[in-house]
Amino acid sequence: MQSIHTEKNSPQKPNLYKTLFATCIGNALEWFDIAVYAFFANYIAKAFFPNTDETLSLIMTFASFGISFLIRPIGAVFLGNYADKHGRKASLLASMILMMIGCLMIVIMPTYQTIGLTAPILMIVARLIQGFSAGGEFGSSTAFLIEHFPERKAFIASWQFATQGVSTLLAALFGLILTNTLTESEISEWGWRIPFAFGLLIGPVGLYIRRYIDESPTFEKAEKTQYPLIEIILNQKSLFFIAVGLMMISTAINYMLQYVPTYATKNLHLDSSTAYTATLVAGIILTFVTPLVGLLAEKVGRIPLMFASLVLLLVTVYPGFALTVDFISPTSLILLISWLALLKSIYFATVPSMMADIFPVKTRATGMALSYNVSVTIFGGFAPMICTILIRLTKSDLAPSYYLIAIGFISLFALYQANALKK
């Protein structure tokens, strides 16, 4: 089995904060859009997927949410290959432009009531464009960060997921503000579009900044391959599957957090304000704890932190859901979501740098993008729909915990394999 790869420090260092902002803003925009779509799923369902059966309408909405993830591996292949052959910067610019096009479509798109079946079709097209662009974002941006600051890889890469916390925080804040300032009918008619419009406005800022960042010297000096995907298929399959396994539990928890507003209002019958408060708290935890864990990982190592968080998750997730369901209240929901967010922060902070170390420079962007998006597509994008179906089939509000436990054991095995690469 191949060993984990590292690079020597480059004498040329760009500005740390500028590099962080330029790379992470695209990741933040991607996850903000994903979170907003999940948070406002009930309203989107009524606008684009109307049905007399509300549960079926919601399943269709989450299906469109999941379908957009099916194209992410394709985007990962195209944009990852582009990044490995022509540079990380070129790929980052392309993904940002595509993201903005998809976001614009959602902001201005007429509803089913106005244009009939064309509305859900256009919504799916917009989600597919966004999914394609997001496919290459993580691999290119993480590779860019790691190759500029290899000596700080645990900390610098943790910001990839800290920005997801910022996105969750902003999306929940929008949900909280809108539910407290607009009526239910106003949100249903036009209010749900406001967060997407905000996302569209920050896109040009990221695009402008990305135009003026330098390519990493590590990439420019590295051996290149014309066919990164073929290299991975022929020689790095084990590395690919390990990277997928590492991501599985992290992405599953992430989408569970975005599923909370729907789960809390539909299954626990709590009000929307409570649901958005819970996700707001989760966003705060993810934003501030994740980079702190990245710093801690530089001192104590990544494996002990990841292992401890996984074991704690497996032991506590079922009791946590059981207590929340048995003692339904705003406090119990907030405590459950806060605990999941904390465990996610500890585990997630170290995953990007672990994945970057697994692949060599010549296939790094493709390998990271493909493994990340396969994991996100299968175990994250369809998580809300799977949980909705599981709850309906089992008639149990504890069903989401079963899903997390199953995924957690697979990630634990992948972590064991990743640790073996270092020996």
N, C-alpha and C positions, 0 to 999 in steps of 0.2 A: 504493500500500500504506500502511496506517495506521502511524503512528509509535508508539513506545513511550511509555507514560503514566507520569507521576510526580505526586506530590502535595507540597504545601507542608507544612512541619513544623507540627504542632499544638502550641499552647502548653500544652495539658493532657497530662500524661504519667502513665500508671499506673506502678506498680512493675514494673520490667523482669523481675525474677525470678519474681514472682507470675504475670505475664502469660505468660512462657515456660512455666512449669510447667502452668498451666491449659490452654494450647493444645496443648502437646506430649504431655501424658499420654495423651490419646486416640489420638494418632498412634502413640505407643509401645505402647499396649495392642493396637491393630490389628495392628501388625507383629510383636509378640510372639506373638500367636495364630497368625498366618500362618507364622512361623518354626517354632513348635512343631509345627504340623500337618505341615509339610514334613519336619522333623527326625525325627518319629516315624511317618513314613508306613508303614514296614514293619510296625509294630505295629498301626496303624489298619487297614491292609489285612487283616490276619489277623482282627481283631475285627469288622469291618463288611463286608468285601468278600472273603470266603474263596473260593479257587479252587485247583484242583489245579495250574494253571500259575501259578507265583509271579510271573512277569513280567506276565502278564495281570492278576493281582490288583493288582499295583503300579500298572499303567496305569489301572485302574479307580479306584484311590485318588487318583492324581494328576488323573484326569478330574474327580472330585468336587471336588478342590482347584481345578481350573480353572473348573468350572461356577459355583462361587460368585462368580467374577469376572465372569461374564456379566451378572449383575444390577447390578454396580457402576456402569456408565454410567446405568442407570435411577435408582439411588440418587443419582448425581451430579446428574441433572436435577431430581429432586424436592427434595433437600436443598440443592442449589446455588441453585435458584430461591427456595427458602424463605429462604436466607441473603441473597440479593440483594434480596428484597422485605421481609423482616421482621427482618433483622439477623443478624450472624454468631453472636452468643451463642445465640440461639434454636436455630439449626441445630446448634451444637456440643453443646447439651444433648440434643437429640433423638438424635443419632448415638451418644452415649455410652450412653444407655438401651438402644438397640437392640443395641449391641455386647455389653452385659452379658447380655441375654436369650439371644443366640446362644451365648455362652460357657457359661451355666448349662446349656443343653440338652446340650452336649457332655460336661460334667462328670458329669451324672446319667444319661446315655443308656444303656440296656441294649444288649448286643452282639447280633450275628446269631444266635449260639448260643441266646440267650434268647428273642428275639421274631421271629426269621426276617427276612423281607424288609422288615419295618417298620423295622428298624435302619438299613440304608443309606438308606432314604427320609428318616428323621428326621435323619440326619447331613447329607444334602444340604439339607434345610430349614434346619437350624441354620447351615450355611455360607452359604445364600442370605440369611438375616437379617443375618449379619455382613457379607456382601458389600454389601448395600444400605446399611447404616450406614456402612461404610468409604467408600462412594462419595462422600459429602459431606464427609468429615472433612478431607481434605487441602486442598480449595479454601477451605472456611470458615476453618480454622485459620490457613492461610498468609495469606489476605487480612486476617484479624484482626491478625496480627503486623505485616505490612507497613504497614497503615494506622495502627497505633499508633506505629511507629518507622520512618518512611520514610527517615530520614537514615542508618539503620544496616541497611538492608534486606538487604544481602549477608550480613552476620554473623547478624542475627536470624533470617532465613529458613533459614540453614544448620542451625539447631538442629532443624528439621523432620526432617532426614535424619540428624542426629547421634543423635536419639532412636531411629531405626531401628537404629543401631549398638548402642545400649543394649539394644534388644529382641533383636537377634541374640546379643549377649553373654550376656544372661540365659538365653535359650533354649538356647544351647550349654552354659552352665554347668549348667543342669538336666540336659541330656543326659549330660554328663560325670559329674555326681554320681550320677545314677540308674544308669548303666552300671557304676559302680564300687562301688555299695552294694547294689544289688538283683540278683537272678538274672535270667536271660533270661525265664524263665517268669513271674516276679513283675512285670517291666516289661510283658510282653505281657498279663497278666491285669488289672492295675490301675495299675501305676506310671506309664504314659503319661498318665494323667488328672491327675497331680499338677501339672504346669505349667499346665494349663488352670484348675485350681482356684486357683492363685496369681493368674492373670490376672483371675479373677472377683473376688478379694478387693481388688485395687487399683482396680477400677472405681468403687465408691462414693466413694472418695477424690477421684477426678477429677470426678465428678458434683457433689460438694459444693463443690469449689473453683470450678468453672465457674459455679455459681449466683451467685457474688459477684464476677464481673468485669464491667467496664463496656464498653458498646458503643463502637466507635471513632468519634471525632468526624468523621473523614474520611467514613465511611459515612453518618452522620446528615446531613451537609451536602451530600452528593453527589446529583446528579440520579438519579432512580429510573426504572426501566422495569417495566411489569407483565409483560412477556414476555421475559425475558433470553435464553431459548433461541432464540426466533424472531429476536431481534436478532443473535445469533451466526450463525444459519443464513443470514440475508439479507445481513448486512454484515461479518461477521468470520470467514468460512470460512478465509481464508488464515492468520489468526492462530491458529485452532484447529489446523490441520494442522502449523504450525510448532511449536506447543507439544507436540503429540503426538510429533513427530520428536525434539524435545529430550529427551523422557522415555524414549524407546525403549531406548537402550543402557544407561541407568542402571537401569531396572527389570529388564532382561534379566540384567545382572550380579547384581543383588540376588537374583533367584530362582535363579541359578546357585549362589550362596553357600549358599542354603537347601537346594539339591539335593545338596550335597556329602556329607552323611552317607550318603545312599542310593547315590550314585555311588561313593564310596570303598569302601563295604562290598560292594556288589553287583558292581561292575565292576573295581575295583582289588584287591579281596579284602583290604583293610586292616581292622583291628579298629575297632569303634565308638568306642572311646576316642580313637584317633588322629583319626577324622573329627570328633568333637566338639571336640577340641583345636584343630584347624585352624579351625573356625568360631568358636571362642572367641577366637582370635588376630584373626580378621577383625573380630569385634565390637569388640574393643579398638581396632583401627585406625580403624574407622568412627566410633566414639564420640569419640575424642580428636583425630583429624586433621581431621574435617569442620568443626568450628567454627574451628579454626586457619586452614583454607583460607578460610573466610568472612571472617576478619580480614584475611588477605593480599589477598583480592579487593578490599577497600576501598582498598588501596594501589596494586595493579598492574592492577586491572580484572578483569572476569569472563571475557571472551572469550579472552584469552591462556591462562588456566589450563584452560579447557574444551577449547580446541583442542589444547593440548599433551597432555592426558590421553587424548584420543581417538586421536591419532596414535600415541602409545605403545602403546595397547591394540591397534590394528590391526597394528602391527609385531611385537608380542611374544606375543599370545595363542596363536597356533598353536605356535610353538616352546616356549612354556611348557607346554602340554598334552602335546606330544610328549616333552619331557624327563621329565615326570611319569610318563607311560605306559611309557617305555623304562627308566626307573630308579625303579621303584615303591618308595617308602619313606615313612615318616612325614615325614621332612625335606622330600622333594620335594613332597609334597602341601601341607604347611604353607607352603612358599615360594610355590607357585603361588597359593594362596588369599590369602596376604598381599599379593601383587602385585596381584591383581584388586581386593582391598579398598582398597588405596592409590589405585589409579587411579579407582576408584569414588568415593572420598572427595573427590578433587580435582575431579572433574566434578560430582558430585552436590551438593556444597556450594552451588554457584552457580545450580543449576537452578530452585529455588523462586522466588527473587527475579526471575530472568529471565522466568519464566512469569507472575508477578504484574505485571511491567511491560508485558507484551504486551497485556493486557486492560485496558479502562477500568473504573473503580470500579463502574459500574452493571451490568456483566456479569462482573465479576472472579471471584466465587465460582463461578458456573455455568461460565464458560469454563475456569477452572483445574481444577475438579472433573471436568468432562466430558473434557477433553483428557488429564488425568492418568489417569483410570480407563479410558478407551479404550486408552491405551498399556499400562497395567498388565494389563488384561484380555487383550489380544491377544498382547502380547510378553513378559509376565511370568507371568501366572497359568497359562498352558499351557506355559511353558518346560520345567518338569520332565517333563511328559508328552511334549512334542515331542522333547526330548533322549533320553528313554528309547526312543521309537520310532525316532529317527535312529540310535541305537547299534545297535538290533536290525536295522534295514534295511541299514545300511552295514557292520555287523559290525566297527565301528571305535570304540574308546574315545576317539578324537579328535573325534567328531561334535559335542560341545558347543562346540568352538572355531569350527567352521564357522558355527554359529548366531550367535555373538557377532560374528564378522567381518562377516557380512551386515548385522546390525542396526547395527553401528558406522558403516558407510558412510552409512546413511540418516540417522543422527543428525548426522554431519558436515555433510551437506547442509543439514539443518534449522538447524544452528548458523550456517552461512553466511547463510541467510535471516534469522535473528533479528538478526544483526549489521547487515544491510542496513536493518532497521527504524529503527536509531538514526541513520542518515545522512539 
